[in-house]
Amino acid sequence: MATRKEHDFIGELEIDDDVYYGVQTFRAMENFHITNERLSDFPVFVNALAQVKKAAALANHELGLLDTNIKDAICKACDAILAGEYHDQFVVDMIQGGAGTSTNMNANEVIANIALELMGHKKGEYEYCHPNDHVNLSQSTNDAYPTALRIALYERLSGLTESMRILKESYAKKAEEFQDILKMGRTQLQDAVPMTLGQEFKTFELMINKDIERVLDARNLVRIINLGGTAIGTGINSHPDYKRIVEEKIQEVTGRPFITATDLIEATQSTGAYVQISGVLKRVSVKLSKVCNDLRLLSSGPRAGLNEINLPKMQPGSSIMPGKVNPVIPEVVNQVCFAVIGNDITVTMAAEGGQLQLNVFEPVIAYSLFNSIVMLNRAMITLAHKCIDGITANEDVCKNFVLNSVGIVTALNPYIGYENSASIAKECLNTGKSVYDITLERGLLSKEQLDEIFKPQNMINPHMHNKNKN
């Protein structure tokens, strides 16, 4: 296999001539065998790196710092990457030492070598287009990497909200379908008062809708970038107007409303936005997992559980127990939620571990956030299409729970008082008789009065008896 010689200040290495990355990327490949997940496994991040490099080239050219031919070649190389080409050349492990320098140099070297070929040169002939002097011009890893991360997170969070809306719509359809099915509400796993199954699913819909709003709020935090701050935020080695112009170019290249931070020194070391995003993802996961707990409980049985709803039968549930079907979709979503909550701890510790003018742990922050978003994205779609959409209700089971429940005695409080209601509840528990029958036996209310009180609309909506009414 043909090779080319490349060097850095550590020394010289032979690089396979068919690859577009260079010596610094090669060293990173040798050093970091951590996750077995490469940059290429996160195409949105690869594209974001290309967008940063293209915006920088356009800004540097406008400032007269970059030759037109080199600018054009760099931009064409970035466009090829954005079109999905050369992603296999982004080979560095996602978790790496060096605050993302290996990632940045992987992008610089690949873009430089693509540009060289477009200009009619060979890979490695860096005198014509250099990874540092041209592709990385006016930049540092410390502003290029976090800017690319924020661009990628913006896109990923946008995608997550779309998946959340799909799940929300599934909840909404079931809320409407089940709106007239009366059932018992429960608190502390004990009978409480009646509600409808539709109200239960409506709650799920409202919960996720609030979380969509929170995700969008968090997404706004990553609109603020530190591109132009270079090494620590002072802007060393960049033109005085570069910060302003590169902001315009980033907006032009991405089509997104990114803005440059007011104080780049603070922005370069701050990881607060990542902590906030991770916290929101944890919030989403906690509530989503709670819904899955409810679904598993409501569908438990079918003979010895609640059995109020039926989840779609997705696969046999046991290698030894014939006929057993498990709630595998809620179970897998629960596990995704546990993983996301764990990732939040990782992000928290990585953010806390920053020192002085730079947090070197952004690679593990990036890896954790991307994985959390990807898993949640898939989990939402899976839950919607493979579970929620196919849920059916056992209406008779729900109704019988209400009729046989002691909890409905609560509805009698305004008519016969708490003490009488408590006495009826006690007799129900001791004898197994119904609230309805005991109330009639005691002559506290007539059949007509009980039928009116126990009408579904009176059981599930605000309803107060006026004792002073004649």
N, C-alpha and C positions, 0 to 999 in steps of 0.2 A: 504494500500500500504506500502511495506517495505521501510524503510528509513535508512540512515546512518548519523552519526554525522561528520560534518567537521567544522574546525575552522580557523580563521585568527586572526590577532592581535586585531581586533575589538570585536570578540566574537565567539560563537559557534552557528551553525544552523543545522537543520534537512534537509537533501537533499534526494529527492526521489531516491531510489536505482536503478531505471531503467535508470537514465540519466547518461551521461558520464561527464558532466561538474560538477564543484564543487562550493565551497562557494563564491569565488570572482565573478564568472560568475552569480551566483544567485543574489548577491547584485546588480550587474549591471542591471540585468533584472528588479529588483525592482525600480531602480533609473531612468532608461532611457526608457521612453515611448514617443518617439519623432516622428519617421518617420513610424513606423510599418513595416519597412524593416530591416530584420536581416542580419547578415553575410551570412547565408545560402542562401539568395537571390542573392548573388554575388559569385557563385562557383569558379570563377577564383581567387578571393581573398582568399577564404578558401584554395584552392590548393596551392597558393603562400605561405601562412603561413606554410603549411605542408612541403613545399620544404625548407623553411628557417630552420625549426626545424630539418629536416633530415640532412641538410648540417652541422648544428651546432653539431649534435650528432656524425656524422662521423669525424669532425675535433677534437672534444673533445676526442674521442676514440683514434685517431691517436696520440694525445698528451699525452695519458696515463691518462687522467682526468676522463674517463667514462668507467665503467666496460663493458666488451663485451656483457654480457647477457642483460644489460640495453640498451646498444646501439642498439642491434639487435631488441629488443622489440619496442623501440622508432621508429626505421626505418620501421619496419613492420606496426606499427600503422600509420605512415605517408603515407606509400604506400597504405594502405587501404583507407585513406582519398582521396588520389590522384586517386584511382579507383572509387571514387564517393560514398563511404560508409561514414556513420556517419555525413554527412553534416547537417542533421537536429539537430545536437547537437551544432551547432554554432548559438547561439540564441541571442546574444547581438545586440542591435540596432546599426545601422551603425553610427549614430551621437551620440556621448557620450562625457562626460567630461573625463579628465585624460590622454589626448594625445594618446589615443589608448591602455591604460593599460588593460582595460576590454577586448578588442579584443585579446590582447596578452595572457592574462590569460585564456580566453575561450579556445584558442588553446592549451596552456600548460596543462590545466586540462583535456581536452578531450583526448589529446595524452597520458598523464600519465595514465589515467584510462583504455584506450584501451590496453596500454602496460602492465599494471598490470594484466589484464585478460589473455593476451597472455603468461605471465610468471606464470600463475596459481594462482594468488592472487585475492583478491576481490577489487572492486572499493573502493577508499579511503584509502587503505593500503599504504600510501605514504612513509613509511619507506623503501619500496622496489623500488619505482620509484616516485620521488617527482616532482610536476609541476615546482617548482622554482629551486630546487637543481640539478635536472637532465635534464628535458626538456628545461629549460631556462638557463642552464649552459653557462657561458661566454657571456651572452646576457643581454640586457635591452629592455624594450618596445621601447626605443628611437633609437635603431638600428634595432631591429627585425621587428617592424611595418613598418617603411618606406622602408625597404628592400623588404618586402612582397608586399607593395603597388607598388613599382617600377617593380617588377616581373609581377604583375598582369596588370599594365598599359602597359608594353611591349607587353604582349599577346593581350590585348584588342586593342591596336593601330595596331598591325599586322592584326587582324581581320577586323578592320575598313578599312584598305587599300584594303583588298580583296573586301569588299562591294563597295568601291569607284571604283575599277577596273571594277566591274560588271556594274555600272552606266555609267562609261566611255565608255564601249563597246556598251551600248545601244545608247548613243549619237552618237558614231562613225557609227553605222549601219544606223541611220537616216540621218547623214551627207552625206553618200554615196547614200542613196535612194533618197534624195532630191537635189542632186547636180546640176541638170539641171532646177530646178524650179526657174524662175526669180521672184523677189518680190521687194518691196520698203524697203530700209533701213530707219530708222527713228532716228532722234535726237530730244530730248526735246518733244517727242511725235508728232513731225511734220515731214512731208515728207522730206527725205534727198536725197539720190541717190540709184540706184538699187544695189541689191546684189542677191545672191541665198539663198533659204531656207536651202540648204546644208551648206552654209557658216555660217549661223546662228547657226546650230547645231554643226558644227565643232568648233565654238568658245566655246560652252559648253564643248565639249570634251577636248579642250586644257586647259580650266580653271580648270577642275577637275584633269587633269593630273599634273598640277603645284601644286595643293593642295596635291596630293598623295606624291609628293617629299617633301613638307613641313612637312607632318605628319611623314614621315620616318626620316627626320632630327630631329624632336622633339622626336621621339622614341629613338634615340641614346642618348639623355640626361639622360634617366632613366636607362641606362646601368651602370651608376656610382652609387655605393651603399655605405652605411656607416656601413655595418656589421663588427663588431669588435671594434666599437667605444664605445660600451656599453652606459653608462648614458649620457655623454656630449661630447664624442669623444676622451677622454683620454685613453680609453681602460681599465679602472679600472676593476679588478676582472676577467681579461682574461689573458691567457698565452701570452708571448711576440711573439710567432710564430703563435698564433691563427688567426690573421688577414690574414696572407698570406695563411694559410692552408684552412680556411673557404672560401676564395675567390675561391680556386681550387674546393672545394666541391660544392659550389653554381653553378659553371659552369658545373660540372659533373651532378648534380641533375636536373638542368633546361635545359641543352643543349643549353644555351644562353650565349652570350659573356659579362657577367656582370664583372665589375672590381671594385676594392675597391678604394675609393677616396684617393687622396694623403694626404689631410688634413681632418681628420675625425671630428675635432671640427667644422670646417666650414661646412662640409657636414651634420652634425647632425642638425644644426639650419637652413640650407638653404632650401628654398622652391622654388627657382628660376626655377627649371625644371618644376614644376607643373604650375607655372605662364606661362611659355613658351608654354607648351602643351595646356593649356586652351586658350591661345591667338590664337594658330593655329586652335583649334576647332572652335573658334569664326570666324576666317577668313573663314574656310570651310563653316560655317553656313551662313555668310553674302552672300557669292557668290552663295551658293545653293539656298538661299531664293530669290536672284535676278533672278535666272533661273526660279524659280517657278512663280515669278511675270510676267516674260516674257511669260511663257506658258499660264497663265491665260489671259493675254492681247491678245496674238495672237489667242487664241481660243474664244475670247469674241463674244457675239452675241447669236445665229448665224445670225440673220437677222439684228440686229442693232449694230453690233460690227465689229471687224476686220475679224473674221472668216477665217483666212488664214490656220489654222490647226484645226483638230478635235481631241480632247482628247477622250480616250475610255470612253464609258458611263458606269459608275460603279454603280449608284443607282439613283432613282428618287430624284429630287432636291428640291421639295417643297411639303408641306402638303396642300397648297391651290392653287398653279398654275400648272395645268396639263401640262405635256410635258417639264417641266423645268428640265434641267440636269446641275448640278453644277460641277466645277473642284475640286472635293473633295480631290483628291490625292495631287495636288500641295498645296491645302489649309492646309492639315495636315502636310505636310513637312515644310511649312512656320512656323507653330506653333512650331514644333520641333526646328527649327532654333532660334525662339524667346527665347525658354526655354534654349537652349545652351548658347546664348548670356547673358542671365540672370545668368546662372551658372558661367560664366566667372567673373562677378562682385563678386559673392560669393567667388570664389577662390582668386581673387585679394585682397579682404578685409581680408580673412583668412591668406593669406601669409603676408600681411602688419601687421597683428595683433600680429605676433610673437615677443617674448621678450627674450633678452639675449641668453642663450645657447640652447633653444629649442622652437619650435613652437608647441603649444599645440592644434592647430586647424586642424591638419592633418585629423582627421576623417571627417570633413565637406568638406575638399578638396577632399578626397577620394570619398566620396559620390557624390559630384558634378561632378567630372571627370568621374567616372564610369557611372553615369546616362547620361551624355552628350554623351559619346561614344556609349553606348547601344542604345540611341534614334537615334543618327545619323546613326548607323549601320542599324537599322530597316528601317529608313526613306529612306536611299539610295536604299535598296532592293525594298521597296514598290514603290518608284518613278520609278525605272527601269522597274520592271515587270508589275506594274498595270497602268503605264502611258506612259512612253517613248516608250516602245516596241510596243504599240498599236496606236501610233499617225499616222494619215493620213493627207495628204495635200490637200487643195482645190486649185488646180493649176490655174484654171480659175480666181478665186478671186485674187490670187497673181498677175497674168498677167494683169488683168484689172486695178488693183491699179497702176501698173507701167505705162500702156498706158495712163491713165487718170491723172497721177500725174503732178503737176507743177515742181516737183523736178528734172525730167529728163532734164529740160532746162540746168542744170549745165553742161551736156555733150556737149552743144553747145558752151560754153565759148571759147574754143581754136579756133573755126572756125569763129564765128561772133562777139566775144568780149563780155565783161561783160555787157556793157550798152544795147546792142541789146537783150541779154538774159534776162536782168532785165525787159526790156520793154515787151517782150513776156510773161514773167511770170505774169506781172501786167494785161495784157489783158486776159490771161487765167483765172485769179481769177475773173475778172470783168464780163467776158462773158460766162465762162464755156466751151469755146472751148479748143481743145487740143493743146499742144506745137507743135506737128507735123503739124497740119493744119495751124496754124498761121504762122509758119516759111515758109511753102509753099506759103501762100497767099502773104506774104511780098517779096517773091522772093529772100530770103537770101541764101537759099540752094536748090538744086534740090532734087527730090524724091530719086534718086539713092544715093546722098550724105547722106540724112537723114537715109535711110535704112542701109547704111554702118555704120554710127555713132551709130545707135540704135541697132546694132547687140548685142546680149547678151554678147559675149566674150569681146566686146569693152566697155560695160557698167560696167563690174564687175572686170576689170583688169586695171593695169596702161596703159594709152593710151594717148599720147600727139600728137596733130597735129603740123606738122612742117610748119609754115607759110612761111618759106623761100624756101620751096621745089618748084621747077619749075613743 
